[in-house]
Amino acid sequence: MMDPDEVKATIDDFFSDENESSETSDGDDDDIISRTKSGITQTTGSKERKKKKKKKNTGPSSALPSADLTPAEFRKRGKELVDFIADYLEGSRDRPVNHSAIQGFLFKKMSKIPPRDPVSMDDVYKDIKEFIFPGLPQWQSPKHHSLLPAGGSYASLLGSMLCDGLGCVGFTWADCPAATELEMLVMNWLAHLLDLPKDFHFSGKGASTGGGGIIQTTTTDALLTVTVSAKRYMLEHLKYANPEETEWSLLDKFMVYCSEQAHPSLERVCEIAGVRLKRLWTDRLGIMHGDTLRFAIEKDRAKGYYPFLVIATVGTIASTSVDQIGKIGPILDADDSPKIWFHIESGYAGSSFICREYQPLLHGIDYADSFSMSAHKWMPVHMDCACLWVKKITHLTQTFACEDPEGPLYIPADDKNIMADYRGWSLPMTRRFRAMKLWVVFKLYGVKGLQQKIREDVRRAKELEKLIGEDHRFEILGDVMFGVVPFRCKRPDNNDINFEILKQINKSAVIKMTGARIGYKFWLRFVISGRYTDSEDVKFSWDMIRRTTNKVIADYTERQHNEDRCGMPNYKHVIMIGKEERMDGDEKEEEVETHSRRIDSFIQ
């Protein structure tokens, strides 16, 4: 209950100035307002008046103290954290490349509830080393050759700190002009380096016309944005041309095309978009041909389907193969209206096009309606930085725009409509200041530094290609163009051999790799991904692969020799003696079949 002598604070108390305070203190018998930790109380007396003169009036102090760090503590701990991260990255070469965790390891070691009281940063570092480190594979290790590069650099880390430290939220241009315009700027910079057609650049004639680019989280988000936009574009045309059909009947016949080697997320993308997906056959190198696409489109149209989107890949995730975009583009361009949307996806290999020697691989991009690449996969940029360009911004804004003057939140539109309104370009309405990260990398690396990074990785891949070519037991899938080398053991020609080689390599935790299926064959993938990978690391990893292959082939040969010498007994007709007499015909047959399955699984 409030004390009788205590009065509630009013809004005027928060804006009282020092002059009023000094005038009040002149009278010996006047009441004064003194602020204490318990609230604002009305007291009298000269002692309180003297204390009031010494204490500056800064507003109410009745709020609980913040649990956040003070600016001084943040400066101290921030410097410690930079040293902690730098030490971790520098020591990645000496740690096991794979993690040592088992599923549920954190739930067994960490508390089931959050701490009631705050702990020191020293305790946080201790828990990271004790609990978190065992579950961290060394993605930045020179011996990490799995999946795709994780990007990253010290320059990108600084940009990420600025991105989070500035604390801005991108919404409309007015909410953060720097976030919008810097993203437009760096997307134009990158489009210039990649030598994309002018239609993909911001032209400066207004964001409502022409083309432009947007930074998204991952390739999956870019593909979802393109798929939904292409679906709406085709649906509007078909509804006008077929007024007798309902919208749902039209959507049930929509068809997307890509190669069997295209991005693995396309199934979920098309499921979310509510359309069908058809993966087309590729040749032995994983390339989708224009004739294959033409035949599939003609066949589906004869069945009553509506092809509306074709996704070609330049640098597939498995083998970095390049689809025939130079032949696919003219096929779609010559098609009757409405035109099928043509998207080129180059998540990993797209970064290489900043080097002029790779730009001829994009021959045919003039026919494309959109293009995407992930800077965080091969450029020295941390996630998330997937870049998407479109020729006509209106295809995105007419799909994702959320203008609602009578909605629950009033957001005034930009009168001039010159800058991009990114909230209407994709599914999220708000966005992080991702452009800051890419901008800092551009500034600190320069174009020459970025090109050098790509060329060095390709040079390392070529070194491995030469080493593999000197061993007659292996074969390489095509010519190595990027930083990925797909190869396999061909003697003996057996997928099981390559499966076992990969299993033993990753089990060792000395190096880490992954595999891929192309056609009916299983291939090993060696990726130059670590930021510090050099020639010695490549030679070390290759020596590890050779030693593992020797062991696997020796075990396989010995097993085959024993089977050929002794022969495998035919267990299919072996029944336990004594049990046979107590079983009827059906039970015997069931027992034989069950025992046979067990033996077959053991042999395999």
Sequence and secondary structure as in RCSB ss.txt:
>XXXX:A:sequence
MMDPDEVKATIDDFFSDENESSETSDGDDDDIISRTKSGITQTTGSKERKKKKKKKNTGPSSALPSADLTPAEFR
KRGKELVDFIADYLEGSRDRPVNHSAIQGFLFKKMSKIPPRDPVSMDDVYKDIKEFIFPGLPQWQSPKHHSLLPA
GGSYASLLGSMLCDGLGCVGFTWADCPAATELEMLVMNWLAHLLDLPKDFHFSGKGASTGGGGIIQTTTTDALLT
VTVSAKRYMLEHLKYANPEETEWSLLDKFMVYCSEQAHPSLERVCEIAGVRLKRLWTDRLGIMHGDTLRFAIEKD
RAKGYYPFLVIATVGTIASTSVDQIGKIGPILDADDSPKIWFHIESGYAGSSFICREYQPLLHGIDYADSFSMSA
HKWMPVHMDCACLWVKKITHLTQTFACEDPEGPLYIPADDKNIMADYRGWSLPMTRRFRAMKLWVVFKLYGVKGL
QQKIREDVRRAKELEKLIGEDHRFEILGDVMFGVVPFRCKRPDNNDINFEILKQINKSAVIKMTGARIGYKFWLR
FVISGRYTDSEDVKFSWDMIRRTTNKVIADYTERQHNEDRCGMPNYKHVIMIGKEERMDGDEKEEEVETHSRRID
SFIQ
>XXXX:A:secstr
   TTB    GGGGG  HHHHHHHTTSSS  EEEEETTEEEEE SHHHHHHHHHS   S   S   SS  HHHHH
HHHHHHHHHHHHHHHTGGGS SS    TTHHHHHS SS  SS   HHHHHHHIIIIIGGG   TTSTTB SSS  
   HHHHHHHHHHHHH   BSSTTT HHHHHHHHHHHHHHHHHTT  GGGS  SS TTSS EEEEES HHHHHHH
HHHHHHHHHHHHHHHH TTS HHHHHTTEEEEEETTS TTHHHHHHHHT EEEEE   TTS   HHHHHHHHHHH
HHTT EEEEEEEEBS TTT  B  HHHHHHHHHTS SS  EEEEE TTGGGGGGSGGGGGGGTTGGG SEEEEEH
HHHSS  S  EEEEES THHHHHHH    TTSSS     SS  S  GGGTSS SSB  HHHHHHHHHHHHHHHHH
HHHHHHHHHHHHHHHHHHHT TTEEESS   SSEEEEEETTTT HHHHHHHHHHHHHHTSSB EEEEETTEEEEE
EE   TT  HHHHHHHHHHHHHHHHHHHHHHHHHHHHHHHH    GGG   TTTGGG  HHHHHHHHHHHHHHHH
HHH 
